[in-house]
Amino acid sequence: MKIYLALVPTIIFLSACSVKEPSGATNTQAAPGVQVTQPKVEASQSSAPETMAGAPVEFIYEGLTPDKENVSYKIKVNTDKPIEEVHLALKESDAGGRVVEQTTVVWQNIVRSTRQPIERGKTYEAQTVLDPAATKADCSLKEVVFEDGTRWNTR
């Protein structure tokens, strides 16, 4: 039983590390939450900020980056309650509209492989790498997990 308890986190860690990172990418699903300065995104790929009354964070989806290899987004923290991580729903499609990837992105504010606190009032910019076959992507706020184990979700 002890072996299984040690194996589960190891398998999760290794599977997260196996995501391919294109050259020049600053943030991937394997290392979500890197706070970076973002390049400008195309206006045609941007959408309005996702706002919800009473939401602990404001999620702003900025669309695809100019190189079409990443999605860019911002997360603004609106709560004093300590946040562990933010979950995003990411749906990637090819030019024909076929879904090539549908996943949950976990953002944790990891900068240079070191986890940083998620602070109220700050806006964090991040990118997540896309599947090479994807030409379109939709990303939205799914849930917020707090340090005390409680969750807030959009439903």
C-alpha positions as CSV (number, residue, x, y, z in Angstrom):
1,M,0.0,0.0,0.0
2,K,2.9,2.4,0.8
3,I,4.4,1.8,-2.6
4,Y,1.1,2.8,-4.3
5,L,1.0,6.0,-2.3
6,A,4.4,6.9,-3.5
7,L,3.8,5.8,-7.0
8,V,0.7,7.9,-7.7
9,P,2.4,11.3,-7.2
10,T,5.4,10.1,-9.2
11,I,3.3,9.0,-12.1
12,I,1.4,12.3,-12.1
13,F,4.6,14.2,-12.0
14,L,6.2,12.2,-14.8
15,S,3.1,12.5,-17.0
16,A,3.1,16.2,-16.6
17,C,6.8,16.4,-17.5
18,S,6.3,14.4,-20.7
19,V,4.5,17.3,-22.5
20,K,6.5,18.6,-25.4
21,E,7.7,22.2,-25.2
22,P,8.3,24.0,-28.5
23,S,11.5,26.1,-28.7
24,G,10.9,29.6,-27.3
25,A,7.9,28.7,-25.3
26,T,7.7,30.3,-21.9
27,N,4.9,28.2,-20.3
28,T,3.4,24.8,-21.1
29,Q,0.9,22.6,-19.5
30,A,3.8,20.8,-17.9
31,A,4.7,24.0,-16.0
32,P,1.5,25.9,-15.7
33,G,1.5,29.3,-14.1
34,V,4.7,30.9,-15.4
35,Q,4.3,34.6,-15.0
36,V,5.7,36.1,-18.2
37,T,5.5,39.2,-20.3
38,Q,3.3,38.4,-23.2
39,P,3.6,39.3,-26.8
40,K,0.7,41.0,-28.3
41,V,-2.0,38.7,-29.7
42,E,-4.1,39.1,-32.8
43,A,-7.2,41.1,-32.2
44,S,-9.2,38.6,-34.2
45,Q,-8.3,35.9,-31.7
46,S,-9.2,37.9,-28.6
47,S,-12.4,37.6,-26.7
48,A,-13.9,39.7,-24.0
49,P,-12.9,39.0,-20.4
50,E,-14.9,36.3,-18.7
51,T,-16.5,38.0,-15.8
52,M,-18.7,36.4,-13.1
53,A,-20.3,38.2,-10.2
54,G,-18.5,37.1,-7.0
55,A,-15.8,35.1,-8.8
56,P,-12.5,34.8,-6.9
57,V,-10.6,35.5,-10.1
58,E,-11.2,37.3,-13.3
59,F,-10.1,35.3,-16.4
60,I,-9.1,37.1,-19.5
61,Y,-8.5,35.0,-22.6
62,E,-6.3,36.8,-25.1
63,G,-6.4,34.2,-27.9
64,L,-3.6,32.6,-29.9
65,T,-0.1,34.2,-29.8
66,P,1.2,35.5,-33.1
67,D,3.2,32.4,-33.7
68,K,0.0,30.3,-33.3
69,E,1.9,27.9,-30.9
70,N,0.3,29.1,-27.6
71,V,-2.8,30.5,-26.0
72,S,-2.3,33.6,-24.0
73,Y,-4.4,34.6,-20.9
74,K,-4.5,36.6,-17.8
75,I,-5.8,35.8,-14.3
76,K,-6.6,38.6,-11.9
77,V,-7.1,37.6,-8.3
78,N,-10.1,39.2,-6.6
79,T,-10.1,37.3,-3.2
80,D,-8.2,37.4,0.0
81,K,-8.7,33.6,0.4
82,P,-5.4,31.9,-0.4
83,I,-5.5,30.2,-3.8
84,E,-3.7,26.9,-4.5
85,E,-4.4,26.7,-8.2
86,V,-6.8,27.8,-11.0
87,H,-8.2,25.2,-13.5
88,L,-9.0,26.3,-17.1
89,A,-10.9,24.4,-19.7
90,L,-9.0,24.3,-23.0
91,K,-10.5,23.0,-26.3
92,E,-8.2,22.9,-29.3
93,S,-9.5,22.4,-32.9
94,D,-7.9,22.0,-36.3
95,A,-8.6,24.0,-39.4
96,G,-11.6,21.8,-40.2
97,G,-13.1,22.3,-36.8
98,R,-12.3,18.8,-35.5
99,V,-11.4,18.8,-31.8
100,V,-7.7,17.7,-31.5
101,E,-7.4,18.2,-27.7
102,Q,-9.7,18.9,-24.9
103,T,-8.1,19.2,-21.5
104,T,-7.9,21.0,-18.2
105,V,-5.0,23.4,-17.7
106,V,-3.8,23.8,-14.1
107,W,-2.3,27.2,-13.4
108,Q,-0.2,27.5,-10.2
109,N,2.0,30.6,-10.6
110,I,5.2,28.7,-11.1
111,V,8.1,31.0,-12.1
112,R,11.4,29.5,-13.1
113,S,10.4,26.1,-11.6
114,T,9.6,27.7,-8.3
115,R,6.0,28.1,-7.0
116,Q,5.2,31.7,-6.1
117,P,2.3,32.9,-3.9
118,I,-0.9,33.9,-5.7
119,E,-1.7,37.4,-4.3
120,R,-5.0,39.4,-4.2
121,G,-5.1,42.3,-6.7
122,K,-2.4,41.0,-8.9
123,T,-2.9,40.1,-12.6
124,Y,-0.8,37.2,-13.8
125,E,0.0,36.7,-17.5
126,A,0.6,33.2,-18.8
127,Q,0.7,31.0,-21.9
128,T,-0.1,27.4,-22.5
129,V,1.4,25.5,-25.5
130,L,-1.1,24.2,-28.1
131,D,-1.1,20.8,-29.9
132,P,0.8,21.2,-33.2
133,A,-2.3,20.3,-35.2
134,A,-4.5,23.0,-33.5
135,T,-5.3,26.2,-35.4
136,K,-8.1,27.4,-33.1
137,A,-8.5,27.3,-29.3
138,D,-11.1,28.2,-26.7
139,C,-10.1,28.6,-23.1
140,S,-12.3,29.4,-20.1
141,L,-12.3,29.5,-16.4
142,K,-13.4,26.1,-14.9
143,E,-12.7,26.3,-11.1
144,V,-10.5,27.8,-8.4
145,V,-9.0,25.5,-5.7
146,F,-8.1,27.2,-2.4
147,E,-5.3,26.2,0.0
148,D,-7.9,25.0,2.5
149,G,-9.1,22.4,0.0
150,T,-12.4,24.2,-0.8
151,R,-13.3,24.9,-4.5
152,W,-15.2,27.5,-6.4
153,N,-16.5,26.5,-9.8
154,T,-18.3,28.3,-12.6
155,R,-21.4,26.1,-12.6
